[in-house]
Amino acid sequence: MTGRVLVLIGAMLLAVTACTNVPELDDEISPQLRNSRYPALIPLEDALGPPVDPQAEAQEIEEELEARAAALQNRARQLQAPQPDDGATTPDNAQ
């Protein structure tokens, strides 16, 4: 029973959408645009530029990530290094 109801509802929706009035696109184009020239077409290879070498690009990204990792590890070592006490004499606050 429910299958028949769904088919009936689907058929009614299809009938309603078939009656929709769609405006013609030709009426929306201005005469100036209608008489204008098409743009010059260029080959796709020229528009995209030279092909990218995926291995070279991957190597470059890997080197950049390794350099960033090394810099972060160096920064972590600096932060974990023992810090002088507040009252200790250092070259900056020596009297």
Backbone torsions as a table, in degrees:
resi	resn	phi	psi	omega
1	MET	NA	-46.0	-178.2
2	THR	-68.5	-29.5	177.6
3	GLY	-64.6	-39.5	178.5
4	ARG	-67.2	-37.9	179.5
5	VAL	-64.9	-42.7	179.4
6	LEU	-64.7	-39.7	177.8
7	VAL	-64.6	-41.0	179.4
8	LEU	-64.6	-43.8	178.6
9	ILE	-64.5	-41.8	177.9
10	GLY	-61.5	-41.8	179.0
11	ALA	-65.7	-38.7	178.7
12	MET	-66.6	-41.5	178.0
13	LEU	-63.9	-39.6	177.8
14	LEU	-63.6	-41.3	179.4
15	ALA	-65.6	-39.4	179.9
16	VAL	-66.9	-42.4	-179.2
17	THR	-71.1	-26.1	178.0
18	ALA	-68.9	-23.3	-179.4
19	CYS	-87.0	-0.8	-177.9
20	THR	-68.4	136.0	179.1
21	ASN	-92.1	112.5	179.8
22	VAL	-98.8	125.8	179.9
23	PRO	-67.5	147.7	178.5
24	GLU	-74.0	137.6	-179.6
25	LEU	-72.5	-27.3	-179.6
26	ASP	-61.7	-28.3	-179.6
27	ASP	-74.5	-19.4	-176.7
28	GLU	-87.6	-16.0	-177.0
29	ILE	-87.6	127.5	179.8
30	SER	-72.8	155.9	178.1
31	PRO	-60.3	-35.4	179.6
32	GLN	-64.1	-42.8	179.5
33	LEU	-70.4	-36.1	-179.8
34	ARG	-64.4	-33.6	-177.4
35	ASN	-93.9	0.3	-178.1
36	SER	-75.3	159.6	-179.0
37	ARG	-84.9	152.9	174.9
38	TYR	-73.3	149.9	177.0
39	PRO	-69.4	155.3	178.2
40	ALA	-69.7	135.4	179.6
41	LEU	-94.1	140.5	177.7
42	ILE	-120.5	156.1	178.7
43	PRO	-62.0	145.2	-177.8
44	LEU	-61.6	-36.9	179.8
45	GLU	-60.9	-37.6	178.8
46	ASP	-69.8	-36.1	-178.3
47	ALA	-72.0	-35.9	-177.0
48	LEU	-81.9	-23.8	-177.6
49	GLY	87.0	-173.5	-177.4
50	PRO	-68.1	148.8	179.7
51	PRO	-67.2	148.9	-179.4
52	VAL	-89.7	135.3	175.9
53	ASP	-83.7	110.0	-174.6
54	PRO	-63.5	-33.3	179.9
55	GLN	-68.7	-42.6	178.9
56	ALA	-65.7	-40.2	179.4
57	GLU	-66.4	-40.4	177.9
58	ALA	-65.3	-39.4	178.2
59	GLN	-63.6	-42.4	179.3
60	GLU	-63.2	-44.0	179.0
61	ILE	-65.0	-41.3	179.4
62	GLU	-62.2	-43.2	178.7
63	GLU	-63.3	-40.8	178.9
64	GLU	-63.9	-42.4	179.7
65	LEU	-67.3	-38.6	177.8
66	GLU	-64.7	-40.1	178.3
67	ALA	-65.0	-41.2	178.2
68	ARG	-65.3	-40.1	179.2
69	ALA	-64.0	-42.8	178.9
70	ALA	-63.2	-41.1	178.9
71	ALA	-64.7	-39.2	178.6
72	LEU	-68.6	-39.3	177.3
73	GLN	-64.4	-40.6	177.2
74	ASN	-62.3	-43.2	178.8
75	ARG	-64.1	-39.7	178.6
76	ALA	-64.2	-41.4	177.3
77	ARG	-62.4	-40.1	179.0
78	GLN	-64.3	-39.3	-179.5
79	LEU	-72.4	-28.4	-179.4
80	GLN	-87.9	-8.9	-179.8
81	ALA	-64.4	146.9	179.0
82	PRO	-60.1	136.8	-179.8
83	GLN	-101.6	143.0	177.6
84	PRO	-67.3	151.7	176.8
85	ASP	-66.1	158.8	-178.4
86	ASP	-62.7	-33.8	-177.3
87	GLY	-91.2	-2.2	-176.9
88	ALA	-72.3	152.0	179.1
89	THR	-86.5	124.6	177.0
90	THR	-124.4	165.2	179.6
91	PRO	-59.6	-24.9	-179.0
92	ASP	-75.8	-35.0	-176.3
93	ASN	-116.4	21.1	178.8
94	ALA	-68.0	144.2	-177.5
95	GLN	-110.0	NA	NA
